[in-house]
Amino acid sequence: MADTADLLKTPLYDLHVELGARMVEFAGYAMPVQYPAGIMSEHLHTRNQAGLFDVSHMGQAHITGDEAALEALITADLSVLGAGEQKYTLLLNAEGGIMDDLMVSRPFGADGGIFAVVNAGTKGKDFAHMRAGFAGRGTTLTELADRALLALQGPAAAAVFTGLVPEAAKLVFMQCGVFTLDGVEIYASRSGYTGEDGFEISIPADKAERIARLLLSDERVKPIGLGARDSLRLEAGLCLYGHDMDEDRTPVEAALTWAIAKVRRERADFPGAAKILKQIADGPAQKRVGIKPHDKSPAREGAEIVHDGEVVGMVTSGGFGPSFGAPVAMGYVRADLAKPGTPLELMVRGKPRAAEVASLPFTPHRFHRG
């Protein structure tokens, strides 16, 4: 186990150690990268049963007041975010670069404000940027540092969770609410970042270990570390912030144009709108794509992508896809090379390896849409 003495710890740190996790540094936190079963087993268990992830290092916040101040910073149309609904959206800088991807929801009802979840590595910067944008507009951000966050993912997740919280059975993908689990008030949404059906569950920090143990007491649920979390989201074609998107990439380049609400495009009132709308009209110079290597050699982040002897891009995520049964990758290529089936080469340990542009996701999404 890595030296974690100087790292931040989530409320489940002692439980991870007790379960035999190998702990590593991630975004300043000591986090489990894998348990004794190993990444391959954890990945496949999540695809076949249910995996429990500790995502308490992510940032949680309650935003109240004039929501126009929040909307001015992101790409969602909050006027259509109804009570009990959730949206994936993007926080943009003035040039249209992606500062973060985040979830916004209304678990508390129409008058209860917005519950937001942002990435661990960016939460300090995100919240400072939001507070600066909210200044003088009657909008308040309260960071919920006293709450833990769990994700229960996989085809058995619904049976496990609704067995404990029957009222949550009414939720479909991207819906949320406030519920009671074993006497504890929780905020739960039917969402996640593995491509599987499942739930994200916000819990008071001092109750997190008890709730985690309760979920793990079901034989269908196993603890899952960062290693399998990464391979699951890569197979699902989902971006990892700081790798597949960052402040130098726009939503159009990252193939996330769908996350810009239609009415926001029509009003051109989001950060970097002029640049992004021009890219939508004319096409970007580069675009994020899926890449399928032809052999068994995974291409890791930073590997050069070559076409006809010319370097045309860079791999941003890559590894072996246990459910796909072969290496998978994502990266940026020249936009004219983004069509699935386009032949490429990936430079792996100094040697060119045959590959091709592939449609995303590599494994089908199994979200519960009702």
N, C-alpha and C positions, 0 to 999 in steps of 0.2 A: 504494500500500500504506500502511495506517495506521502511525503510529509505534508500534512494538511493543517499544521498547527496555526499558520498565519492566514488561513483562508476562511472566508465566510462559510457558515454552515446552515443548511435548511433544518426545519424542525424534525426531519426524518433522518438526520445524519447518524444517530446512534443505531437506528433500525437498520440502515444500510450496512453498517459495520457488523452488526449482529448477524445479518443474513449472508455475510461473507463477500460483500461487494469489493471490487478493486476500485479504490477511490482515486480520482484524478482532479486536477484543477480545470475548471471550465467557467469562464466569465467571472473569475474571482472567487468562485465557490468550490468547495470540495464536493464532488458529485460522483455517483457510481457509474463507471463506464461499462461494467459487466458484473454479473454474479457468477457463482461457480458453474452453472449450466453452460455458460458461454454465449457469445453473441449470436451464433447461428441458431442455437436452440431457442434463445429468447425471441429472435425474429420470427421463427416458424411458429412458436407457441402463440405469439400475438396474432399471426394470420389465421391460426386454427382454433384458438380458444380466447383468452383475454390476458392482456398485459397491463400491469400497473406501473405508471411512470411518475416519478417525483419531478414536477416542474415548478417547484416552489421558488426557484431562483428567478423566475420571470417576474416582471413588474405588474402589480395590480393597482388600479386607481379608481376612485369614484369621482366623477365629474358632474358638477351641478351648476345651474345658472343658465346664462345665455349660450345655447348650444351652437349658435352661429360662429362663435369664437373658435370652437373645436372644428367645426365643419370647414372653416377657412384654411385649416392646416392639412386636411386629409382629402381623400377622393370620394368618400361616401356621400350619399344624400340622406342626412339624418332625419329629414322630414318624413321619410317613409319607413323609418325604423320603428316598428310598432312595439307595444308592450309584449315582452316575451320573445323578442326577436334578436338576432345577432347578425353582424356583417363582418366580413374580412375587408380591411381597407389599408391604405398606404399613407404614411406620413412623409410629406415631400419637402425638400428645401426649395429655395426661391428659383433655382434653375431646373426644377422638376426631377432632381435626383432623389432616390428613395432613402430616406433617413431610417425607416423601419417599416415592417409590416405588423399589423396589430388587429386584434379583435375588439369590436365595440358591441355592447348589448344593453338591453333594458330588462334586467331580471326583476327590478323593483317596481315595475309598472310605469305608466305614462308620465307620472309626475316625480319619479324617483331619481332621475338623472341617468347618466351613462356609466356602465362598468366597463373599464378598458383593461386589456392585458397586452403588455408589450414584451419584447425580447429582453433577456437578462443582460446581455452585453451592452445594450443601448438605453436601458431604462433611465439612468441618471440624465443622459443627454436629452432623451425624449421628454421627460417630465419638465426639465428646465426650459426646453423649447416651447412646450405647451404653456407653461406658466407665463412666459414672456409674451406669448400671443394672446393670453387671456387678460393681461393687465389692463385695467380700466374698463373691462367689458362685462363685469358682473359675473364672471365665470370662475369657479373654484375647483382646483384639483386636490384631492386628498389621497395621498399614497397609502395603500392598505398593506403596510409592512408587517402587520400583525396577523396576516392570513397566509396559509399554505395553499398550494395548488397541486392537485393530483389529476392524472389523465388515465382513464380506464378505457382501453382500446381493444377491439377484436370482435369476432362474430358472437362470442358469448357475453360480451360486456352488457348488453341490454338485459339479458336474463338475470345476470348477477346484480346489476344496479337496481333494476325495477323490482327485484325480489326484496330489496331493502327500502326502496323509495317507490312504492307503486304509482304515485302521482306522476312520476317522471315518464311513465310509459306513453303519455300523451305527446311527448316531445318528438319532433322530427328534426332532421338535420338543420342546424343553425337556428334552433329555438332554445329558449332558456327559461329559468324561473328560480324562485326561492323555495327551498324544500327543507324538510327535517329528516336527518339521517341519524338514527340511534340517539335521538334527543338533541342533536346538534343542528343549528341552522346553517344551511349551506346554500351557495349559489351554484347552479349546475347548468351546463349547456350541452346539447347533443352535438358535439364537434370534436375535433382533434386534428392531429397532423401526421397520421400514419396511412391515410387512405381507407381506414376501416371505420365501421360504425363504432360509436363510443361516446364517452362523456368527459368533460373537463369539470372538475369539482373544486370550488374555492371553500376552504374550511378555516375556522379560527386556528391559529398556529398551535395553541396549547391542546387542541383536540385532534391534531393531524395524525399523530402516531396511533392513537386509538382507532381512528377511522381506517387508516391504512392496514392495521392488523386485522380489522374486521373484514375488509375486502379480501385480504390475502388468506383469510381462513377458509374461503371458498376454493375448493381444489381446482377449479377452472382458472384461477387467477395466479399468475406468477409475477415476481418483480422483474422489471426490465430496465437496463441501463442505457447510457448515452450511445453506446456502440450500435445496438439494435434500433434505437430511436432514429439514428442517422440513416441506416440502410433501409428502414421502413419508409421514411419520408422521401428518400431518393427514388426508390422503386415507384412511389406514388407521384413522382414528378413535381414535388413541392420544394420551393426555394428555401435555402438556409441563409438567413441574413448574415452579411459579412463575407459570403462566399458566392452565392448565385445572384445576389443583388447587393447594392451599396449606393452611396451617395453619387457615384459617377455613372450610375445606370438609371434610365428612366423606366417607367412602367411599360412603355412600348417595347423598348429593347429587352426587358425581362419577360416579355410575353404575358404581361399582367394588365393589359389594356382593359380587360373585362372588369377589373377592380375600380375603374373610374366610372361612376354613375353616369348614365346617359344625360340626365338633366344638368349635371356638372359640366359635361363636355359642351352642351348647348349654351350654357351660361359662360363658359370659359372662365370660371371663377376659382380655380384651384391653383396652388403654387406651380409655377413653370408652365402654365397653360399654353402660352404662345409656342414654346418649343415642342411640347408634347402633341399639341393639335397639328402642328406642321409634320411631325413624325407620323401621326396617324394618316394624314393626307398623302404624304410623299413616300412613307416607309422609312424605317431607321437604317443606319449603315450596318449595324450588327444586330443579331437577335439570339436569344437563348433557345437552345434546342436540346432534345434528347439525343444521345449518341450510343450506338450499340457496337462495341468492339466485336470483331469477327473471331478472335481467338480467346484464350482463357486468361490473358494478361490484363488485369484491371489498370486503367489509367487514372492516376490520382490528380487532385487539384494542382494546377500549374502546368500540366502537360500541354505541350503545343499541339494545336490542331493544324494539319497540313492538307492542302488540296492542290494537285498538279505542281508539287514542289514548292508551293508558297505557303508560309504560315498565315492562316486565315482566322485564327482565334485561339482560345485557351480553355482548357477544362476547368470548371469551377467546383464540381463535385464528381467523385468517381469511386467505384468500389465494386464488390461482388454483390449481386442481388440474390439472396438465398431463395426467395420464392420464384424469381425469374429464372434461376438456374444458370446464370451467366453474368459476366461483368456488365455494368451499366454506368452511364455517365451523363452529365449535363455540362454544357459549356456555351460560349458565344462564338458564332461564326458570322462571316459576311452574310448579309440578308439574302443575297442571291443564291446562297448555298443552303438555305434553311429547309428546303423541301425534303420530306422523308424519303429515304432511299438514296440520297446524294452520297456518293463515295467520298470518304475522308481517310486520312491516316493520323494516328495518334503516336506521338513520340514517347515511348516507354523505355526508360533506362537507355536512352540514346539511340534506340532503334525504332524505325517506323512500323506501326502495326495497323493492319487494315481495319476499317470501321465504316459505319454509315450513319447518316442522320436517321433517327427513329422517332416515331410518334410517342407522345407522352399521354398518360402515364405508362410505365412498363408493366405494372400490374393494375387491373381494373379497380376503380374506387368502389367501395361498398357502403357508401353513406346511406342512412335510413331516411328516405324521402317520403315515406308514408304510402 
